[in-house]
Amino acid sequence: MQNDYLLSRGMSSLLALAVGITCSFCLLHAMPGTYIDHLIDTVPGGPFMAVDADLLGRQFDLDRPMIVRYIDYVADVFRGEWGISFAYARPVGQLIAEKLVWSITLLLPAKAFSLVIGVLLGSYSGWHTEKKRDFFLLFGALLVNAVPSYVWAILAILVFGYGLNLFPLGGFVGIGALTDGMGIMDLIHHAILPFITLTICAVPNTYYLVRNSLALAVDADYIVTARAAGIGEMRLLFRHCLPNALLPVVTLVPLQIAHLMTGSVFIESVFSWPGIGLLTYEAIQARDLPILQGVFLVFTAAVVVGNLLADLTYGRIDPRVQNGV
């Protein structure tokens, strides 16, 4: 039964990946404008004139039918060849790998801190439902989740960067790096604001899961019995309720990391952090299709793999899922 479950989830993931690759390819090629239009618009009267559009189109293989480009793209994906960037004239896989390192340095610590904060706040709120503090915590989580992440990023820059002048307005190193080289403290100083913004924006998801799980467990029969036996509230919370409430959090962590990666596009763009998010934003502006195809492939694979890991983890924790109960 376990092997059947693994095979079923694996085949579903492969099908989802194939559908995601196809949809992203079609959407990217349906965007108005091309890289050639970008060159002509950004260099008016320069070497890239409208009369050269046909020649440039043949050079970048933009003159071929879309179905032919799709077949070649799928074949290149399976060969591990993601093409050459129009703007950078470098292999797309190499570019994405370099930028992904910068994104991970923000995403993983931000996710770790958001998990800790979300569990603590969710535990307190779920254990004290229908009280004023629970109401304010729930309202704050709803507010953070309702406002787009790039708005929080802009507010952080305006308040702490421009207003209080505590942190840089963007980038990853200061101007002094040109003469003194990149220093670790300078890098950390530039990373604080995007790190805090990513952390705060990721807290509500964990908070909701823990709070709702604990709120359901507060009036459970085994909790009432434990209270009647004289077990203290803190021991009851951390020894009996919280471990069960953390099960949904554990299973959804891989999926949350994948979604956090896709959502970092806006925050990295606002803070000019040289990660995969900023690369995506610049590629969209330039209509750099090879980079966009590679980035969307990474995002799709991250979500599919995260979903698969979440399903497998939950199946290990609760065997009833594998047995179809």
MIMARZA-251746 format. One record per residue (C-alpha): x, y, z; residue in three letters; residue number from 0. Coordinates in Angstrom, 1 decimal. Layout:
<bakols>
+--------+--------+--------+------+-----+
!     c1 !     c2 !     c3 ! code ! pos !
+--------+--------+--------+------+-----+
!      X !      Y !      Z !  ALA ! NUM !
...
+--------+--------+--------+------+-----+
</bakols>
This chain:
<bakols>
+--------+--------+--------+------+-----+
!     c1 !     c2 !     c3 ! code ! pos !
+--------+--------+--------+------+-----+
!    0.0 !    0.0 !    0.0 !  MET !   0 !
!    2.9 !    2.4 !    0.8 !  GLN !   1 !
!    4.5 !    1.8 !   -2.6 !  ASN !   2 !
!    1.2 !    2.4 !   -4.3 !  ASP !   3 !
!    0.9 !    5.7 !   -2.4 !  TYR !   4 !
!    4.4 !    6.8 !   -3.4 !  LEU !   5 !
!    3.9 !    5.9 !   -7.0 !  LEU !   6 !
!    0.6 !    7.7 !   -7.1 !  SER !   7 !
!    2.0 !   10.9 !   -5.6 !  ARG !   8 !
!    5.1 !   10.7 !   -7.8 !  GLY !   9 !
!    3.0 !   10.4 !  -11.0 !  MET !  10 !
!    0.7 !   13.2 !   -9.9 !  SER !  11 !
!    3.7 !   15.4 !   -9.3 !  SER !  12 !
!    5.2 !   14.7 !  -12.7 !  LEU !  13 !
!    1.8 !   15.5 !  -14.3 !  LEU !  14 !
!    1.6 !   18.7 !  -12.4 !  ALA !  15 !
!    5.1 !   19.6 !  -13.4 !  LEU !  16 !
!    4.4 !   19.0 !  -17.0 !  ALA !  17 !
!    1.2 !   21.1 !  -16.9 !  VAL !  18 !
!    3.0 !   23.9 !  -15.1 !  GLY !  19 !
!    5.8 !   23.9 !  -17.6 !  ILE !  20 !
!    3.3 !   24.1 !  -20.5 !  THR !  21 !
!    1.2 !   26.8 !  -18.9 !  CYS !  22 !
!    4.2 !   29.0 !  -18.0 !  SER !  23 !
!    5.6 !   28.6 !  -21.6 !  PHE !  24 !
!    2.3 !   29.7 !  -23.2 !  CYS !  25 !
!    1.9 !   32.6 !  -20.8 !  LEU !  26 !
!    5.4 !   33.9 !  -21.3 !  LEU !  27 !
!    5.2 !   33.7 !  -25.1 !  HIS !  28 !
!    1.8 !   35.4 !  -24.9 !  ALA !  29 !
!    3.2 !   38.5 !  -23.3 !  MET !  30 !
!    3.1 !   41.6 !  -25.5 !  PRO !  31 !
!    6.5 !   42.7 !  -26.8 !  GLY !  32 !
!    9.7 !   40.9 !  -27.3 !  THR !  33 !
!   13.4 !   41.4 !  -26.4 !  TYR !  34 !
!   13.9 !   43.1 !  -29.8 !  ILE !  35 !
!   11.2 !   45.6 !  -29.0 !  ASP !  36 !
!   12.9 !   46.2 !  -25.6 !  HIS !  37 !
!   16.2 !   46.9 !  -27.4 !  LEU !  38 !
!   14.6 !   49.3 !  -29.9 !  ILE !  39 !
!   12.7 !   51.2 !  -27.1 !  ASP !  40 !
!   15.7 !   51.5 !  -24.8 !  THR !  41 !
!   18.2 !   52.5 !  -27.4 !  VAL !  42 !
!   16.3 !   55.0 !  -29.7 !  PRO !  43 !
!   18.3 !   56.0 !  -32.7 !  GLY !  44 !
!   21.0 !   53.6 !  -31.7 !  GLY !  45 !
!   22.4 !   50.5 !  -33.3 !  PRO !  46 !
!   19.1 !   48.5 !  -32.9 !  PHE !  47 !
!   16.8 !   50.0 !  -35.4 !  MET !  48 !
!   13.3 !   48.7 !  -36.4 !  ALA !  49 !
!   14.7 !   47.6 !  -39.8 !  VAL !  50 !
!   16.9 !   45.1 !  -38.0 !  ASP !  51 !
!   14.0 !   43.4 !  -36.2 !  ALA !  52 !
!   13.8 !   40.5 !  -38.6 !  ASP !  53 !
!   17.5 !   39.9 !  -38.5 !  LEU !  54 !
!   17.5 !   40.0 !  -34.7 !  LEU !  55 !
!   14.5 !   37.8 !  -34.6 !  GLY !  56 !
!   16.3 !   35.1 !  -36.5 !  ARG !  57 !
!   19.3 !   35.5 !  -34.3 !  GLN !  58 !
!   17.3 !   34.9 !  -31.2 !  PHE !  59 !
!   15.1 !   32.2 !  -32.8 !  ASP !  60 !
!   12.0 !   34.3 !  -32.3 !  LEU !  61 !
!   10.9 !   33.8 !  -35.9 !  ASP !  62 !
!   10.0 !   30.1 !  -35.5 !  ARG !  63 !
!    6.5 !   28.9 !  -34.8 !  PRO !  64 !
!    5.6 !   28.6 !  -31.1 !  MET !  65 !
!    4.9 !   24.9 !  -31.3 !  ILE !  66 !
!    8.4 !   24.3 !  -32.6 !  VAL !  67 !
!    9.9 !   26.4 !  -29.8 !  ARG !  68 !
!    7.9 !   24.6 !  -27.2 !  TYR !  69 !
!    9.1 !   21.2 !  -28.4 !  ILE !  70 !
!   12.7 !   22.4 !  -28.4 !  ASP !  71 !
!   12.2 !   23.9 !  -24.9 !  TYR !  72 !
!   10.9 !   20.7 !  -23.5 !  VAL !  73 !
!   13.7 !   18.7 !  -25.0 !  ALA !  74 !
!   16.3 !   21.2 !  -23.6 !  ASP !  75 !
!   14.7 !   20.9 !  -20.2 !  VAL !  76 !
!   15.2 !   17.1 !  -20.1 !  PHE !  77 !
!   18.8 !   17.6 !  -21.4 !  ARG !  78 !
!   19.5 !   20.2 !  -18.7 !  GLY !  79 !
!   20.2 !   22.9 !  -21.3 !  GLU !  80 !
!   18.1 !   26.0 !  -20.4 !  TRP !  81 !
!   19.4 !   28.2 !  -23.2 !  GLY !  82 !
!   21.4 !   31.4 !  -23.3 !  ILE !  83 !
!   20.1 !   34.7 !  -21.8 !  SER !  84 !
!   19.4 !   37.4 !  -24.4 !  PHE !  85 !
!   20.5 !   40.2 !  -22.1 !  ALA !  86 !
!   23.4 !   38.6 !  -20.3 !  TYR !  87 !
!   24.7 !   36.3 !  -23.1 !  ALA !  88 !
!   25.3 !   33.6 !  -20.4 !  ARG !  89 !
!   23.9 !   30.2 !  -19.7 !  PRO !  90 !
!   20.5 !   30.5 !  -17.9 !  VAL !  91 !
!   21.2 !   27.7 !  -15.5 !  GLY !  92 !
!   24.5 !   29.3 !  -14.4 !  GLN !  93 !
!   22.7 !   32.7 !  -13.8 !  LEU !  94 !
!   19.9 !   31.2 !  -11.9 !  ILE !  95 !
!   22.2 !   29.1 !   -9.7 !  ALA !  96 !
!   24.2 !   32.3 !   -8.8 !  GLU !  97 !
!   21.1 !   34.3 !   -7.9 !  LYS !  98 !
!   19.5 !   31.4 !   -6.1 !  LEU !  99 !
!   22.3 !   31.4 !   -3.5 !  VAL ! 100 !
!   21.6 !   35.1 !   -2.7 !  TRP ! 101 !
!   17.8 !   34.3 !   -2.3 !  SER ! 102 !
!   18.4 !   31.3 !   -0.1 !  ILE ! 103 !
!   20.6 !   33.4 !    2.3 !  THR ! 104 !
!   17.4 !   35.4 !    3.0 !  LEU ! 105 !
!   14.7 !   32.8 !    2.6 !  LEU ! 106 !
!   15.9 !   30.0 !    4.9 !  LEU ! 107 !
!   16.7 !   32.2 !    7.9 !  PRO ! 108 !
!   13.5 !   34.2 !    7.4 !  ALA ! 109 !
!   11.4 !   31.0 !    7.2 !  LYS ! 110 !
!   13.1 !   29.6 !   10.4 !  ALA ! 111 !
!   12.4 !   32.8 !   12.4 !  PHE ! 112 !
!    8.9 !   33.1 !   11.0 !  SER ! 113 !
!    8.2 !   29.5 !   12.2 !  LEU ! 114 !
!    9.4 !   30.2 !   15.7 !  VAL ! 115 !
!    7.4 !   33.5 !   15.9 !  ILE ! 116 !
!    4.3 !   32.0 !   14.3 !  GLY ! 117 !
!    4.3 !   29.0 !   16.7 !  VAL ! 118 !
!    4.8 !   31.1 !   19.8 !  LEU ! 119 !
!    2.1 !   33.6 !   18.8 !  LEU ! 120 !
!   -0.3 !   30.9 !   17.6 !  GLY ! 121 !
!    0.2 !   28.9 !   20.8 !  SER ! 122 !
!   -0.7 !   31.9 !   22.9 !  TYR ! 123 !
!   -3.6 !   33.0 !   20.8 !  SER ! 124 !
!   -5.1 !   29.5 !   20.4 !  GLY ! 125 !
!   -4.8 !   28.8 !   24.1 !  TRP ! 126 !
!   -6.5 !   32.1 !   25.0 !  HIS ! 127 !
!   -9.3 !   32.3 !   22.4 !  THR ! 128 !
!  -12.1 !   34.8 !   22.8 !  GLU ! 129 !
!   -9.8 !   37.2 !   24.7 !  LYS ! 130 !
!   -8.7 !   40.7 !   23.8 !  LYS ! 131 !
!   -5.1 !   39.7 !   23.2 !  ARG ! 132 !
!   -6.2 !   36.9 !   20.9 !  ASP ! 133 !
!   -8.4 !   39.4 !   19.0 !  PHE ! 134 !
!   -5.5 !   41.8 !   18.5 !  PHE ! 135 !
!   -3.1 !   39.1 !   17.5 !  LEU ! 136 !
!   -5.6 !   37.7 !   15.0 !  LEU ! 137 !
!   -6.3 !   41.2 !   13.6 !  PHE ! 138 !
!   -2.6 !   41.8 !   13.2 !  GLY ! 139 !
!   -2.0 !   38.6 !   11.4 !  ALA ! 140 !
!   -5.0 !   39.3 !    9.1 !  LEU ! 141 !
!   -3.6 !   42.8 !    8.4 !  LEU ! 142 !
!   -0.1 !   41.5 !    7.6 !  VAL ! 143 !
!   -1.5 !   38.9 !    5.3 !  ASN ! 144 !
!   -4.0 !   41.3 !    3.6 !  ALA ! 145 !
!   -1.4 !   43.9 !    2.6 !  VAL ! 146 !
!    0.9 !   42.9 !   -0.3 !  PRO ! 147 !
!    4.5 !   42.2 !    0.7 !  SER ! 148 !
!    5.9 !   44.8 !   -1.6 !  TYR ! 149 !
!    3.8 !   47.5 !    0.3 !  VAL ! 150 !
!    5.4 !   46.4 !    3.6 !  TRP ! 151 !
!    8.8 !   46.5 !    1.9 !  ALA ! 152 !
!    8.2 !   50.1 !    0.7 !  ILE ! 153 !
!    7.0 !   51.1 !    4.1 !  LEU ! 154 !
!   10.1 !   49.6 !    5.7 !  ALA ! 155 !
!   12.4 !   51.6 !    3.4 !  ILE ! 156 !
!   10.4 !   54.8 !    3.9 !  LEU ! 157 !
!   10.4 !   54.5 !    7.7 !  VAL ! 158 !
!   13.7 !   52.8 !    8.6 !  PHE ! 159 !
!   15.8 !   53.6 !    5.6 !  GLY ! 160 !
!   14.7 !   57.1 !    4.5 !  TYR ! 161 !
!   13.0 !   58.5 !    7.6 !  GLY ! 162 !
!   15.2 !   57.1 !   10.5 !  LEU ! 163 !
!   18.3 !   56.5 !    8.3 !  ASN ! 164 !
!   19.0 !   53.3 !   10.2 !  LEU ! 165 !
!   19.4 !   51.0 !    7.2 !  PHE ! 166 !
!   20.4 !   51.3 !    3.5 !  PRO ! 167 !
!   17.7 !   52.0 !    1.0 !  LEU ! 168 !
!   18.6 !   48.9 !   -1.1 !  GLY ! 169 !
!   21.3 !   46.8 !   -2.6 !  GLY ! 170 !
!   23.6 !   44.3 !   -0.8 !  PHE ! 171 !
!   26.8 !   46.3 !   -0.3 !  VAL ! 172 !
!   27.7 !   50.0 !    0.2 !  GLY ! 173 !
!   29.7 !   52.2 !   -2.1 !  ILE ! 174 !
!   32.8 !   51.5 !    0.0 !  GLY ! 175 !
!   32.9 !   48.0 !   -1.4 !  ALA ! 176 !
!   34.5 !   49.4 !   -4.6 !  LEU ! 177 !
!   37.7 !   50.2 !   -2.7 !  THR ! 178 !
!   37.6 !   48.0 !    0.4 !  ASP ! 179 !
!   35.8 !   45.0 !   -0.9 !  GLY ! 180 !
!   32.6 !   43.3 !    0.3 !  MET ! 181 !
!   32.5 !   43.0 !    4.1 !  GLY ! 182 !
!   30.3 !   40.6 !    6.0 !  ILE ! 183 !
!   29.0 !   43.3 !    8.4 !  MET ! 184 !
!   28.1 !   45.5 !    5.4 !  ASP ! 185 !
!   26.3 !   42.6 !    3.8 !  LEU ! 186 !
!   24.3 !   41.9 !    7.0 !  ILE ! 187 !
!   23.5 !   45.5 !    7.4 !  HIS ! 188 !
!   21.9 !   45.6 !    3.9 !  HIS ! 189 !
!   20.1 !   42.3 !    4.5 !  ALA ! 190 !
!   18.3 !   43.2 !    7.7 !  ILE ! 191 !
!   15.4 !   45.1 !    6.2 !  LEU ! 192 !
!   14.5 !   42.5 !    3.5 !  PRO ! 193 !
!   15.0 !   39.7 !    6.1 !  PHE ! 194 !
!   12.6 !   41.4 !    8.6 !  ILE ! 195 !
!   10.1 !   42.0 !    5.8 !  THR ! 196 !
!   10.2 !   38.4 !    4.6 !  LEU ! 197 !
!    9.9 !   37.1 !    8.2 !  THR ! 198 !
!    6.9 !   39.2 !    9.1 !  ILE ! 199 !
!    5.1 !   38.4 !    5.8 !  CYS ! 200 !
!    5.7 !   34.6 !    6.5 !  ALA ! 201 !
!    4.4 !   34.6 !   10.1 !  VAL ! 202 !
!    0.6 !   34.6 !    9.5 !  PRO ! 203 !
!    0.5 !   31.2 !    7.7 !  ASN ! 204 !
!    2.1 !   29.4 !   10.6 !  THR ! 205 !
!    0.1 !   31.5 !   13.1 !  TYR ! 206 !
!   -3.2 !   30.5 !   11.6 !  TYR ! 207 !
!   -2.3 !   26.8 !   11.6 !  LEU ! 208 !
!   -1.2 !   26.7 !   15.2 !  VAL ! 209 !
!   -3.9 !   28.9 !   16.5 !  ARG ! 210 !
!   -6.8 !   27.0 !   14.8 !  ASN ! 211 !
!   -5.3 !   23.6 !   15.8 !  SER ! 212 !
!   -5.0 !   24.6 !   19.5 !  LEU ! 213 !
!   -8.4 !   26.3 !   19.5 !  ALA ! 214 !
!  -10.0 !   23.0 !   18.4 !  LEU ! 215 !
!   -8.0 !   21.0 !   21.0 !  ALA ! 216 !
!   -8.8 !   23.2 !   24.0 !  VAL ! 217 !
!  -12.2 !   21.7 !   24.6 !  ASP ! 218 !
!  -11.2 !   18.1 !   23.6 !  ALA ! 219 !
!  -12.1 !   15.3 !   26.0 !  ASP ! 220 !
!   -8.5 !   14.4 !   26.8 !  TYR ! 221 !
!   -7.8 !   18.0 !   27.7 !  ILE ! 222 !
!  -10.8 !   18.2 !   30.0 !  VAL ! 223 !
!   -9.7 !   15.0 !   31.6 !  THR ! 224 !
!   -6.1 !   16.2 !   32.0 !  ALA ! 225 !
!   -7.3 !   19.4 !   33.7 !  ARG ! 226 !
!   -9.5 !   17.4 !   36.0 !  ALA ! 227 !
!   -6.4 !   15.4 !   37.0 !  ALA ! 228 !
!   -4.7 !   18.5 !   38.1 !  GLY ! 229 !
!   -2.1 !   18.9 !   35.2 !  ILE ! 230 !
!   -0.8 !   22.5 !   35.0 !  GLY ! 231 !
!   -1.7 !   24.7 !   32.1 !  GLU ! 232 !
!    1.8 !   25.1 !   30.7 !  MET ! 233 !
!    2.5 !   21.3 !   30.9 !  ARG ! 234 !
!   -0.9 !   20.7 !   29.3 !  LEU ! 235 !
!   -0.1 !   23.1 !   26.5 !  LEU ! 236 !
!    3.5 !   22.0 !   25.7 !  PHE ! 237 !
!    3.3 !   18.3 !   26.5 !  ARG ! 238 !
!   -0.1 !   17.4 !   25.2 !  HIS ! 239 !
!   -1.7 !   20.1 !   22.9 !  CYS ! 240 !
!    1.2 !   21.7 !   21.0 !  LEU ! 241 !
!    2.8 !   18.5 !   19.6 !  PRO ! 242 !
!   -0.5 !   17.7 !   17.9 !  ASN ! 243 !
!   -1.0 !   21.2 !   16.7 !  ALA ! 244 !
!    2.4 !   21.3 !   15.1 !  LEU ! 245 !
!    1.7 !   18.3 !   12.8 !  LEU ! 246 !
!    0.1 !   20.5 !   10.1 !  PRO ! 247 !
!    3.0 !   23.0 !   10.4 !  VAL ! 248 !
!    5.6 !   20.3 !    9.9 !  VAL ! 249 !
!    3.9 !   18.9 !    6.9 !  THR ! 250 !
!    3.4 !   22.2 !    5.2 !  LEU ! 251 !
!    6.9 !   23.7 !    5.8 !  VAL ! 252 !
!    8.3 !   22.5 !    2.4 !  PRO ! 253 !
!    5.3 !   24.0 !    0.6 !  LEU ! 254 !
!    5.6 !   27.2 !    2.5 !  GLN ! 255 !
!    9.3 !   27.6 !    1.6 !  ILE ! 256 !
!    8.4 !   27.1 !   -2.1 !  ALA ! 257 !
!    5.7 !   29.7 !   -1.9 !  HIS ! 258 !
!    8.0 !   32.1 !    0.0 !  LEU ! 259 !
!   10.5 !   31.7 !   -2.9 !  MET ! 260 !
!    8.0 !   32.7 !   -5.5 !  THR ! 261 !
!    6.8 !   35.6 !   -3.3 !  GLY ! 262 !
!   10.3 !   37.0 !   -2.9 !  SER ! 263 !
!   10.1 !   38.5 !   -6.4 !  VAL ! 264 !
!    8.4 !   41.6 !   -5.1 !  PHE ! 265 !
!   10.5 !   42.1 !   -1.9 !  ILE ! 266 !
!   13.9 !   41.5 !   -3.7 !  GLU ! 267 !
!   12.8 !   43.9 !   -6.4 !  SER ! 268 !
!   12.0 !   46.6 !   -3.9 !  VAL ! 269 !
!   15.2 !   46.2 !   -1.9 !  PHE ! 270 !
!   17.3 !   45.5 !   -5.1 !  SER ! 271 !
!   18.6 !   42.3 !   -3.5 !  TRP ! 272 !
!   20.5 !   40.4 !   -6.1 !  PRO ! 273 !
!   18.5 !   37.2 !   -5.9 !  GLY ! 274 !
!   16.3 !   35.2 !   -8.2 !  ILE ! 275 !
!   13.4 !   37.6 !   -7.5 !  GLY ! 276 !
!   15.2 !   40.6 !   -8.9 !  LEU ! 277 !
!   16.5 !   38.6 !  -11.8 !  LEU ! 278 !
!   12.9 !   37.7 !  -12.6 !  THR ! 279 !
!   11.8 !   41.3 !  -12.4 !  TYR ! 280 !
!   14.5 !   42.5 !  -14.7 !  GLU ! 281 !
!   13.9 !   39.6 !  -17.2 !  ALA ! 282 !
!   10.2 !   40.6 !  -17.4 !  ILE ! 283 !
!   11.1 !   44.2 !  -18.2 !  GLN ! 284 !
!   13.5 !   43.1 !  -20.9 !  ALA ! 285 !
!   11.3 !   40.2 !  -22.1 !  ARG ! 286 !
!   14.3 !   37.9 !  -21.7 !  ASP ! 287 !
!   12.5 !   34.7 !  -22.5 !  LEU ! 288 !
!   15.3 !   32.1 !  -21.7 !  PRO ! 289 !
!   15.7 !   33.5 !  -18.2 !  ILE ! 290 !
!   11.9 !   33.7 !  -17.6 !  LEU ! 291 !
!   11.5 !   30.1 !  -18.8 !  GLN ! 292 !
!   14.3 !   28.9 !  -16.5 !  GLY ! 293 !
!   13.0 !   30.9 !  -13.5 !  VAL ! 294 !
!    9.4 !   29.7 !  -13.9 !  PHE ! 295 !
!   10.7 !   26.2 !  -14.3 !  LEU ! 296 !
!   12.5 !   26.6 !  -10.9 !  VAL ! 297 !
!    9.4 !   28.1 !   -9.3 !  PHE ! 298 !
!    7.1 !   25.3 !  -10.7 !  THR ! 299 !
!    9.5 !   22.6 !   -9.6 !  ALA ! 300 !
!    9.8 !   24.1 !   -6.1 !  ALA ! 301 !
!    6.1 !   24.2 !   -5.6 !  VAL ! 302 !
!    5.6 !   20.7 !   -7.0 !  VAL ! 303 !
!    8.4 !   19.2 !   -4.9 !  VAL ! 304 !
!    7.3 !   21.1 !   -1.8 !  GLY ! 305 !
!    3.7 !   19.8 !   -2.3 !  ASN ! 306 !
!    5.1 !   16.2 !   -2.8 !  LEU ! 307 !
!    7.2 !   16.5 !    0.4 !  LEU ! 308 !
!    4.2 !   17.8 !    2.3 !  ALA ! 309 !
!    2.1 !   14.8 !    1.2 !  ASP ! 310 !
!    4.8 !   12.3 !    1.9 !  LEU ! 311 !
!    5.6 !   13.8 !    5.3 !  THR ! 312 !
!    1.9 !   13.8 !    6.3 !  TYR ! 313 !
!    1.6 !   10.2 !    5.0 !  GLY ! 314 !
!    4.5 !    9.2 !    7.3 !  ARG ! 315 !
!    2.9 !   11.0 !   10.3 !  ILE ! 316 !
!   -0.6 !    9.7 !    9.7 !  ASP ! 317 !
!   -0.6 !    6.3 !    8.0 !  PRO ! 318 !
!   -4.3 !    6.6 !    7.4 !  ARG ! 319 !
!   -3.5 !    8.9 !    4.5 !  VAL ! 320 !
!   -1.6 !    6.2 !    2.7 !  GLN ! 321 !
!   -4.3 !    3.6 !    3.3 !  ASN ! 322 !
!   -7.0 !    6.0 !    1.9 !  GLY ! 323 !
!   -8.8 !    6.2 !    5.2 !  VAL ! 324 !
+--------+--------+--------+------+-----+
</bakols>
